[in-house]
Amino acid sequence: MESLQEISEYLSPNTRLDVKVCALNHVLRILDKLFKMYTGVTATTDGRELLLKLPEMLIKLVTFVQDSCAAISKCAAQILVNITGDESGTNAMLIISESSYSTEINKSDLVTQEPNQNLIKVCLRAIMDKSSIIADLCCMILSNMTRPFHLIDRTITLIEQSGYSWDEILSVFTTKQYNTKGDKLHYLGPVFSNLTRSPRIRRYLMDRHRYVIQRILPFTEYSDSLIRRGGIVGTLKNCTFDTENHVWLLSPEVDLLSYLLLPLAGPEEFDDEDMSKLPINLQYLPETKIRETDPDIRLMLLEALNQFCATKVAREMLRKANTYLILRELHKWEKDKNCLLACENVVDILIKTEKEIGLDNLKEVEVPSAYTEMFHKMDKEFISNT
């Protein structure tokens, strides 16, 4: 605590450049050591106080992210990645960002690049800047700040007050090689995944009068980045929680089922009758076709399919598309226990007749807590014994 306070004295705009760089690097080393030695230290009372008692340093760090010197802006951004990696750090930065916001958006601020204390706005500005060298670090900061569920609405409000639209942010993410300095913006994937836990953002993505969700579908097979691919699969999984959109998501207008099944499909050959029932994108796949290699992403894909199994109309659409065929072959290949269980959960529903299921919407069933606990216990036993 004393060391950080002492260093803070050297973090001012008038300090010599070499001294600022040295001071920032020392802060980065201290925080890095702190986070490695004490896992979750900022979740404790002492850790929270460490951050909240130094708001002037946090404000200086946000200012230095905007510094014209690359060494200073990068180091400050790296420190903020560490700080926002903890929930209390995120909350501290949200408080500072909210307190600096003016109800009247200053459009000239976007042009003049004047220093700003609103970290959300600062990060978005860097991300939207094609020549920014800290765009990826700013994506990581936003990914961290959107992770705590109970803070999401506050973060969304700050984003919507930033002067940048959701369309602009999505366009940056979907544009190939947007950043001219080599930053890839892959961490915007997890940002969207985190944000779509909120119905507000899901409504934006699933606006039926606009071509929005369709723009991110190809990234379910994006081989260059597991981070981007996983973020988009998580985003799509979150969208399947809204049962009122199931039919639309499965319709040819979106064709989400194809994009969920393709990563789960392998190079297997089927007879012509079975093949003809599959979505066109899954027919006659090449011998070189490989399944999604990351088990966490496979699990999210299966969980999305499981959400579709909630409604009768969606279940029938999955059966008609011969979803069972892909899952059958996946089950033969799968080694991850969690994925095996998730696959079996979907298959168990699809192989039943609607008469056996007897319900239009499985989400409307109220399961007694005793049964819920029993089912969780059975799942854990399956995973541990398989």
N, C-alpha and C positions, 0 to 999 in steps of 0.2 A: 504494500500500500504506500509506504513512504517513498519507495523507489519510483513508483509511477507518478507520485505527486511532484517529486524533484524533477523528473524528466519533463513533466508538463510545462515547467517554466521555460524550457527551451523550444516549445512548440508554439511559436507565434509567427505571424506573417513577416515580421521585421528581422527575424533571426537569420543569420548567415545560412546560405543554402547547404553547405557541407555539414553544419551543425544540425540542421533540421533532419537531413538524411540520416545522420548518425543517431539522433534521438529516436526517430521513428523505427529504425532497425532494432534499437535496443528495446523499445516497447514491444515490437513483434516477437523478439526472442523471449522476453519475460512472459508474455501471454501464451506463447507456444509451449513454454516449459510448464506454465501453470495448468493449461488444459491437458497436457500429457500426464503430469504427475497426479492431478486430482480430477479424475473423471467426474464430470457433472458438478464441479466445484461451484459454478455460478448458480446452480439450482439450490444451493444452501444459503442460509441467511448471510454468512460471511461473504460468499461470492456475489450475492446480489448487492450488498452494501459496497463492495469493492468497485462495482460499475456505477451504481447510482450516486455514490459520493464524489464521483469525478465527472460530472456532466460537462464541465468545461473542456476536459480532454476529449470526450466523445464528440463534442461540437467541433473542436479543432481537427479531429480526424476526418469528419465529413467535409470540412473546408479543404483539407489537404488532398482529399480524393480529387478535387477539382483543380489542383495545382498544375501549372503548365510544365513543370519538371516531371519527366516520366518516372524517375526514381522515387520521388516523393509520392506521387499519385498512386503508383503501384503498391508501395509499402503500406500506405494508409488503407488502401482497399483490402490488402491481405489481412491487416489487423482487424478490419471490420468483418471480414469473413469469419475470423476466429470468434469475435465477440458475438455476432449474430448466430453462431452455431449453438448457442445456449438460449433457452427460452427467456431467461431474465435479461440477457443482453439484447435480444430482439425487442422485448418490451421497453427497455430503456431507449432504444433507438426510435421506436414508434412514438414515445412520449416527446422526444426532441423534435421529430418530424411533424407531429401534430401541432406542437406549440409554435412552430415556425410558419405554419400555413396561413396564408391570407385568404379570406373569403372571396376576394377578387383576384382571379388568376392574372398574374403579370405576364402577358404574352411576350413583352420585350425581353424578359428574363431568359426565354428560350433562345433568343438571338444573341444577346450580349454575353451570355455565359458567365454572368456574375455569380460569385460564390453563394451557395444556398445551404441552409441547415437541414433541409428536408431530404433525408437519405433516400427515400423512395424516389423522389423526383430527380435527385442527383444520379441515381443508378439508371433510371430510364433515359435520362439525357445521354449518358455514356453509351448505353445500349443502342440508342437511335443514331448515334454519331458514327458514321461509316469509318472514320479514321481513328476511332478511340482504341487505345491500347489496354484499357481496363474493362472492356465490355464483358469479357468472360468472368472476371472477378465480380463485376456488378450483377451478373446473372446468378452467380453463386450466392451473393448477399441476398438477393430477392428470393432465391430458393430457400435459404435459411429462414428468412423473415415470414414466409408464407407457410412454414411447416406447422407451427403450433395452431391447432384447430380453433381454439377459442380467441385467437388474435386475427383470424382471417378477415372478418368483416372490417376491422379497422384498417388493415392493409389494403383491402379492395377500395375502401373509401379514399385513401390517399392516392392510390393509382388513378382512380377516376377524377381526382382533383388535380392531377399532375399536368394536365394540358395535352396529354397523349391519349388517343382513343385505343380501345381494344383492337380495332381493325389495324391500326398502325403497328401495334405491338405484335400481332399475329403475322402481319406482312413481313416484318423484320425476321421473324422466326422461320417463315416458309420460303424466304428468298435465298437462293443458292449463293453462297459466298458474298453475303451482304457486307460484311466488314472487310475493308481493304487491307487491314493490318494483320489479318490471319486469325482473329478471334472467331470462334465457331458458333457461339451462342447456344451450345447444346443444353446448358442448364436452364434455358427457358422451358424445356420439356417438363422437368420436375416442377417448375413454377406453375405451369398450367395444370399439372396433375394436382398440386396442392390446392390451387384456387377453385378447381371444379368440385371440391367437396362442398362448396357453397352453391345453393340453388341459383343465386344471382348470376354466376358465371356460366352455369350449365344452360340457363335460359339464353344467354348470348350465343353460346356454341350451337345450340339446337334451335335457333330461330329458323323456322321453316320457310321464311320468305327471303332468306339470304343464304348464300353459298359459304358457310363458315366451317362446320365440322368436316365437310368433305375435303377441305384443304390440308388437314393434318393426317388423313387416313394413310397415305403412302408411307408415313414414317414408322408404321408397325413393322416394316421390313427394312428399316434403315440400318445398313450393316456398318457404317462408319462410326457410330457412336451408340454404345449401350445406354448411356445416360439419356440421350435424346429419345431413343427407341422406347426405353422403359417409361420415360415421362409421358409419352403420348399414349402408350398402352394403358397407363394408369389413368390418364385423362378420359379415354374412351370407356374404361371400366366404370368410372364415376358417372358417366352419362347414362349408363344402363340402369342406374338405380331409379330413374324416373320412369315408372311403368307406363305412364300415359304416352311416352314417346317410343315405346317398343316397336309398334307396327311401322312407324315412319323410319326408324333406324334400320329396320330389316328390309324395308322396301327398296326397289331398284334406285330410288332417288339418292339413297345413302349407301346401301349395300354393305352395312357394317359387318354382317356375318362373314362375308368373304375375307375381310381384313382381319378378323379374329381367328378364323380357321387356317388361313394360309401359313402363318408362322408355326402352327401346330402340325402341319402336314409334312409328310416325308415323300420319298420317291416311289412309294408303293404303286403297283399297277392293279387296276380293278377291271372286272368285266365291263362290257359296253353298257349294260343296263344300269349297273351301279354308278358308273362314271357319268352317265347322262343326267343323273339326278343331282349331281354335285353342282355348286355354283360354277359358272364358266371359267372363273379364274383358278379353280382347283382341278380342272380336268387336264389329264395328260401332262402332269408335271414332269420335268426332266429328271434323268437319273442323278443329276448333281444336286437336286433339291435337298436342303438340309433343314431340320427343324430349329426353332429358336433354341439357342445354346444356353441361355440364362434361365435357371429354374424359377427365379422370382418373377420374371416376365411371363413365363409359361403359366405360372400360378395365377397371375392377374388376368390372362386371357381366359383361363378356365373359369375364374370367378365371374367374369363378364358374361360368359355363356350361361352360368348358373343363374345370374340375374334374369336373363331372358326366359329361363324356365319358370319364372314366377307366374306368368300369365298364360292362359290357355291358347290364345291366338298366336303368341310368340312361340310356344312349344310346338304348335302344329307347323309353323313356318320352319323351325329348326329340323323337324322330322322330314318335311318335304324336301329340304335341301340336303338330306342324307348326312346330317351332322354326325350321326352315330358312326358312320364308316370311318371318318377321320379320327374320331376319339377311340375307336376300337384299335386302330393301328398305333395310335399314340400310346395307349395303355400297354401294348406289347413292348414298346420301346422304352417307356419311361422308367427311370430309376429313382427319381426323387420322391420320397414318401408323401410329402405334402401335395405334390402334383398328382400323384396316383390317387390319393383320397379325393381331391377336387375333381379329377376326371371321373371317378366312380360316382360321385354325387350327381354329376350331370347325366351320366349314362343311366343311372337308376331311375331318373325321372323320365327320360326320353323313351325308355323301353316299356314304360307303363302305358296303358290305354287311358284316355281321358275319363272313361267310366271308372277305372281303378283309382284315379287321382280324385275325381269327384268335386273339384273346386276350380273356379275360373281364375282366381288369384290366390296363390299360396301365401302371399304376404299378409293377407287378411286373417290368416289363422293365428289364434292366440295360443301359443304353446306354454303350458304351465312351467314355472321356473324349475321345478324338480326334473321335468323331462329335458329341459334345456341343459341343465348341469349333467344329466346322464349322457346326453348326446355328445357334449364336449369331452366327457371322460372317455367315451367310446372312441372318439376321434384321436385323442391323445394316445390311447392304448394301441390303436391301429398304426399310428406313426412310429411309436416306439418299438413295436413288435414286428413290423413288416421287414 
